[in-house]
Amino acid sequence: MSEFASIILHAGRAGVELALFVLLPVMIVMLSLMRLLEAKGLLDRLVAVVAPILRPFGLPGLGVFAMIQVLFVSFAAPMATLAMMDKGGSPRRHIAATLAMVLGMAQANVVFPMAALGLNAPITMGVSALCGLIGAALTYHVFARNLPDRDDDNPMIVKHKDADGPKGVLDVINKAGGEALKITVGAIPMLVLALVFVSIMREAGVMTFLEEALTPLLNTLNLPGSVIMATISKYIAGGTAMMGVMKDFLDQGQVTIPEFNRLAGFLIHPYDVAGIAVLISAGQRVAEVLKPALFGAAIAIILRSLIHGFLF
């Protein structure tokens, strides 16, 4: 019993430290910057310029905004955009393409904290954007081509906070800080549970068994055995849980920085049980286009994995 208590305390300390000392400061800065750019209307101008270029990929203006949100805020940030597309009557093919792009891209709430630990953020984000667009295009033109298509019924306009004057700027920053704190606190349970799960699996010998069984495959791919537990944690509990596990492995020397960068395309994205459940809760029509979106997102992740493996 004392060993189990020790595992819980160690996992709790590691999870809270990662959340409060790595995730929280990064999220406060990035969210404040993004919310200020939104409030000043700069992001709307960027979307207006980029949207015509990305329309052949099946992305409407709000789809471009969703891309910016997942790249610079978090995987859950595009929920509001998807909800607007759902209620505003966006064509289902556009919704499917946008959902596929979001599911196949690297989320900021993992990329930026892990950048502090050695992740190559610029390459990860660049490859993510490119492959996310490919996944969206394949979804729009291939996997979702038979979905009902109709024009927007409502002019969907993204409403932002006003940042005019010192009070307006301070209000936007305070709201962004509160949002960052909510995201961080919400990530702690999954971080702690994932670390407890991995520790128990290690103590029970399950991890050793899986590593020995899959050693030939891992050697062929030039990957460490610890990738098994990181993968299980990621696809069951989500990206933040994987982040906690991977930080533990990095601290113990079980994974090197180059190895983690090689795995980033495969491990950093919302294509997992938790991420999918959150995103499809944005609306009924979003949930209805999940199947074609999953196909497009899967191809995006495969491409990202291959590119990261080649680059690192």
Phi and psi in degrees as a GROMACS rama.xvg file:
@    title "Ramachandran Plot"
@    xaxis  label "Phi"
@    yaxis  label "Psi"
@TYPE xy
-65.8276  -33.9245  SER-2
-66.2756  -40.4138  GLU-3
-64.1356  -42.3416  PHE-4
-62.8537  -39.0194  ALA-5
-63.861  -40.6  SER-6
-61.4688  -44.6398  ILE-7
-63.0475  -44.2982  ILE-8
-65.1151  -41.9815  LEU-9
-64.0573  -45.2561  HIS-10
-65.555  -40.6574  ALA-11
-62.5622  -44.7524  GLY-12
-62.951  -44.9785  ARG-13
-65.1059  -42.1831  ALA-14
-65.9589  -43.5305  GLY-15
-67.8899  -41.0434  VAL-16
-61.9302  -42.9933  GLU-17
-63.9516  -42.2329  LEU-18
-68.0063  -47.8241  ALA-19
-82.4379  -31.9381  LEU-20
-103.898  -11.1122  PHE-21
-120.231  -56.7258  VAL-22
-67.5855  -48.4432  LEU-23
-61.4654  -51.1252  LEU-24
-60.135  -40.798  PRO-25
-64.8632  -43.749  VAL-26
-67.252  -36.4993  MET-27
-62.1815  -47.459  ILE-28
-65.2199  -48.2338  VAL-29
-67.9843  -41.4246  MET-30
-67.3249  -40.72  LEU-31
-61.464  -44.2843  SER-32
-62.2985  -46.3022  LEU-33
-64.4373  -43.4586  MET-34
-66.8906  -35.1336  ARG-35
-67.2912  -42.2487  LEU-36
-63.7696  -37.3925  LEU-37
-63.868  -48.3087  GLU-38
-63.5579  -33.3074  ALA-39
-79.2925  -7.44005  LYS-40
83.8824  5.28067  GLY-41
-69.7731  -37.2908  LEU-42
-68.1656  -36.1479  LEU-43
-62.2011  -39.4834  ASP-44
-66.1903  -40.2772  ARG-45
-63.3776  -43.6285  LEU-46
-61.3234  -41.9372  VAL-47
-61.848  -34.1036  ALA-48
-77.0569  -41.9147  VAL-49
-82.2007  -31.217  VAL-50
-52.9707  -46.4521  ALA-51
-61.5539  -32.4787  PRO-52
-69.5484  -36.7017  ILE-53
-93.0163  -3.12184  LEU-54
-59.7229  -36.7754  ARG-55
-59.7212  -20.2654  PRO-56
-83.2298  0.344062  PHE-57
88.7951  13.3931  GLY-58
-104.246  124.429  LEU-59
-80.2214  -176.732  PRO-60
-57.3974  -42.2468  GLY-61
-68.6068  -27.6076  LEU-62
-64.2966  -38.4441  GLY-63
-63.6258  -41.0073  VAL-64
-63.4085  -37.4431  PHE-65
-63.5809  -37.5144  ALA-66
-61.5011  -45.5056  MET-67
-62.5354  -40.1727  ILE-68
-64.1148  -46.0242  GLN-69
-70.4095  -31.8805  VAL-70
-74.4273  -32.4627  LEU-71
-121.115  -4.62158  PHE-72
-121.243  -78.7389  VAL-73
-169.657  170.063  SER-74
-67.6914  -25.7748  PHE-75
-83.4799  -17.5582  ALA-76
-58.0195  -38.084  ALA-77
-69.089  -4.56356  PRO-78
-56.2077  -43.832  MET-79
-63.2676  -40.0014  ALA-80
-66.607  -44.0621  THR-81
-62.5517  -37.0724  LEU-82
-64.7237  -39.4373  ALA-83
-64.9211  -40.3749  MET-84
-65.8518  -37.7957  MET-85
-65.3871  -48.7821  ASP-86
-79.1075  -24.5028  LYS-87
-85.0017  -0.860697  GLY-88
82.3546  26.1239  GLY-89
-61.2817  145.848  SER-90
-55.6617  140.927  PRO-91
-60.6178  -32.8188  ARG-92
-64.3067  -37.5232  ARG-93
-67.2043  -40.4708  HIS-94
-63.5126  -44.3738  ILE-95
-61.6425  -43.4272  ALA-96
-63.988  -41.7036  ALA-97
-65.5274  -43.7115  THR-98
-63.1164  -42.1819  LEU-99
-60.9719  -42.5783  ALA-100
-61.2532  -46.8466  MET-101
-63.3538  -43.9798  VAL-102
-66.4904  -28.1245  LEU-103
-93.8253  -2.2144  GLY-104
-101.464  162.247  MET-105
-80.0965  127.98  ALA-106
-86.8102  140.623  GLN-107
-62.8083  -31.919  ALA-108
-68.8726  -8.47043  ASN-109
-109.743  -40.6749  VAL-110
-61.1498  -51.1484  VAL-111
-69.0985  -43.9167  PHE-112
-62.2889  -39.3736  PRO-113
-72.663  -21.7528  MET-114
-62.508  -32.1389  ALA-115
-68.9732  -16.5129  ALA-116
-104.799  2.30061  LEU-117
123.788  -4.04709  GLY-118
-67.994  138.087  LEU-119
-81.8214  91.32  ASN-120
-64.7306  -45.0156  ALA-121
-58.7452  -45.0715  PRO-122
-67.5316  -41.9965  ILE-123
-59.5745  -44.1737  THR-124
-71.2114  -39.299  MET-125
-65.0941  -46.613  GLY-126
-64.4881  -38.0403  VAL-127
-61.1954  -46.7828  SER-128
-63.6875  -44.8459  ALA-129
-61.4507  -50.187  LEU-130
-71.5232  -31.1976  CYS-131
-62.8216  -39.544  GLY-132
-66.0203  -39.5207  LEU-133
-63.5656  -43.2484  ILE-134
-62.4453  -39.9492  GLY-135
-64.9005  -43.7607  ALA-136
-63.9723  -43.3585  ALA-137
-64.3477  -38.3609  LEU-138
-64.0678  -47.2929  THR-139
-65.8548  -45.9523  TYR-140
-91.0379  -19.4488  HIS-141
-120.15  -67.6112  VAL-142
-69.6614  -30.8385  PHE-143
-110.297  17.7273  ALA-144
-65.7572  -22.9414  ARG-145
-94.2161  1.57792  ASN-146
-71.0397  149.867  LEU-147
-57.1263  139.214  PRO-148
-125.613  125.417  ASP-149
-147.204  158.544  ARG-150
-75.1422  160.152  ASP-151
-61.4294  136.852  ASP-152
-87.8115  -28.7491  ASP-153
-125.219  145.348  ASN-154
-74.1178  102.274  PRO-155
-81.3682  111.886  MET-156
-117.429  127.449  ILE-157
-78.9476  123.949  VAL-158
-97.7652  131.164  LYS-159
-120.084  162.799  HIS-160
-66.9357  150.391  LYS-161
-85.0699  132.246  ASP-162
-117.089  27.5464  ALA-163
-79.0064  128.852  ASP-164
82.5523  162.654  GLY-165
-59.1691  -39.7914  PRO-166
-64.9583  -40.6622  LYS-167
-64.9407  -42.2343  GLY-168
-63.2958  -44.9352  VAL-169
-62.6239  -38.9357  LEU-170
-64.2526  -42.7575  ASP-171
-62.9894  -43.4252  VAL-172
-64.6628  -42.3541  ILE-173
-63.502  -41.4309  ASN-174
-65.9533  -39.7698  LYS-175
-65.4514  -39.5927  ALA-176
-62.5593  -41.9326  GLY-177
-64.0457  -39.0759  GLY-178
-65.0679  -42.2444  GLU-179
-63.4649  -41.0881  ALA-180
-63.7367  -40.6127  LEU-181
-62.4776  -43.8251  LYS-182
-62.498  -43.5969  ILE-183
-65.6957  -48.6163  THR-184
-62.699  -37.7719  VAL-185
-66.362  -23.709  GLY-186
-82.8851  -21.0504  ALA-187
-59.3574  -47.4438  ILE-188
-56.53  -45.7555  PRO-189
-65.1276  -38.7257  MET-190
-61.0513  -48.6992  LEU-191
-65.7036  -46.7204  VAL-192
-62.4683  -39.4148  LEU-193
-64.116  -42.3386  ALA-194
-67.0979  -38.3978  LEU-195
-62.9639  -44.7937  VAL-196
-58.7748  -46.883  PHE-197
-64.8798  -40.9166  VAL-198
-64.6266  -41.4925  SER-199
-65.1809  -43.6507  ILE-200
-61.1246  -37.6027  MET-201
-68.2483  -45.8776  ARG-202
-65.8303  -32.3561  GLU-203
-80.2435  -7.68676  ALA-204
86.0151  1.59797  GLY-205
-66.0871  -40.2014  VAL-206
-63.5105  -42.2952  MET-207
-63.1185  -41.7636  THR-208
-61.4653  -46.664  PHE-209
-64.5391  -40.1791  LEU-210
-63.4669  -42.8183  GLU-211
-66.7189  -39.4125  GLU-212
-67.4656  -34.654  ALA-213
-103.228  8.71222  LEU-214
-56.3287  -44.4321  THR-215
-58.5961  -43.544  PRO-216
-65.9065  -44.359  LEU-217
-65.2682  -37.5933  LEU-218
-64.5929  -37.7454  ASN-219
-62.9219  -37.5315  THR-220
-88.858  -1.00764  LEU-221
58.4297  47.8508  ASN-222
-123.586  150.981  LEU-223
-77.2194  158.429  PRO-224
-65.2311  -25.705  GLY-225
-65.8304  -13.717  SER-226
-62.1717  -23.8361  VAL-227
-63.7207  -51.0116  ILE-228
-68.4626  -35.6724  MET-229
-62.8058  -40.0127  ALA-230
-67.4577  -44.7786  THR-231
-60.3515  -46.133  ILE-232
-61.6322  -42.2598  SER-233
-65.2146  -50.4763  LYS-234
-77.8872  -13.7118  TYR-235
-98.5012  -49.2751  ILE-236
-102.565  -12.959  ALA-237
107.523  176.699  GLY-238
-65.9848  -38.8963  GLY-239
-67.5426  -34.7662  THR-240
-65.0992  -43.709  ALA-241
-59.9022  -38.8517  MET-242
-60.8088  -42.225  MET-243
-64.3556  -43.2256  GLY-244
-64.3754  -44.6767  VAL-245
-66.1464  -37.6386  MET-246
-61.6588  -40.9519  LYS-247
-61.7502  -42.8654  ASP-248
-65.527  -40.2292  PHE-249
-64.2044  -41.8581  LEU-250
-63.5989  -35.4235  ASP-251
-87.7328  -3.35394  GLN-252
78.1875  13.2214  GLY-253
-78.5678  -19.7175  GLN-254
-133.944  135.589  VAL-255
-92.9684  165.165  THR-256
-60.5542  -46.7169  ILE-257
-59.6628  -38.5002  PRO-258
-64.9879  -40.7861  GLU-259
-65.4046  -40.2853  PHE-260
-63.8153  -34.7009  ASN-261
-66.687  -29.8233  ARG-262
-90.4305  -9.45457  LEU-263
-57.6376  -40.1433  ALA-264
-64.6067  -29.8018  GLY-265
-85.4428  -27.7908  PHE-266
-106.184  -22.7639  LEU-267
-104.641  98.9471  ILE-268
-178.061  163.928  HIS-269
-88.473  13.2542  PRO-270
-78.6409  73.3845  TYR-271
-151.351  175.475  ASP-272
-57.9777  -48.1697  VAL-273
-66.7914  -45.734  ALA-274
-63.9249  -43.9532  GLY-275
-64.1442  -43.1027  ILE-276
-60.2676  -40.2944  ALA-277
-67.6178  -46.9985  VAL-278
-69.357  -39.6514  LEU-279
-75.3378  -10.2363  ILE-280
-74.479  -2.56428  SER-281
-67.7089  -22.4396  ALA-282
170.481  160.665  GLY-283
-63.4893  -42.523  GLN-284
-70.1171  -26.3137  ARG-285
-67.988  -44.7369  VAL-286
-63.966  -33.7459  ALA-287
-68.2462  -24.597  GLU-288
-100.839  16.7932  VAL-289
-62.7076  -42.6264  LEU-290
-58.2759  -54.8077  LYS-291
-63.8621  -32.5627  PRO-292
-64.8527  -36.7046  ALA-293
-64.4009  -38.1407  LEU-294
-63.6822  -47.4728  PHE-295
-63.3377  -42.7045  GLY-296
-65.682  -37.2112  ALA-297
-62.0469  -40.7465  ALA-298
-65.9742  -40.0557  ILE-299
-60.0255  -42.374  ALA-300
-68.6871  -39.5791  ILE-301
-61.3368  -44.2009  ILE-302
-63.2812  -43.0191  LEU-303
-61.9444  -41.4624  ARG-304
-62.6683  -42.4662  SER-305
-66.3721  -42.4516  LEU-306
-65.9488  -43.7804  ILE-307
-63.9069  -38.6986  HIS-308
-63.9992  -35.086  GLY-309
-74.4467  -40.4574  PHE-310
-74.3553  -32.0647  LEU-311
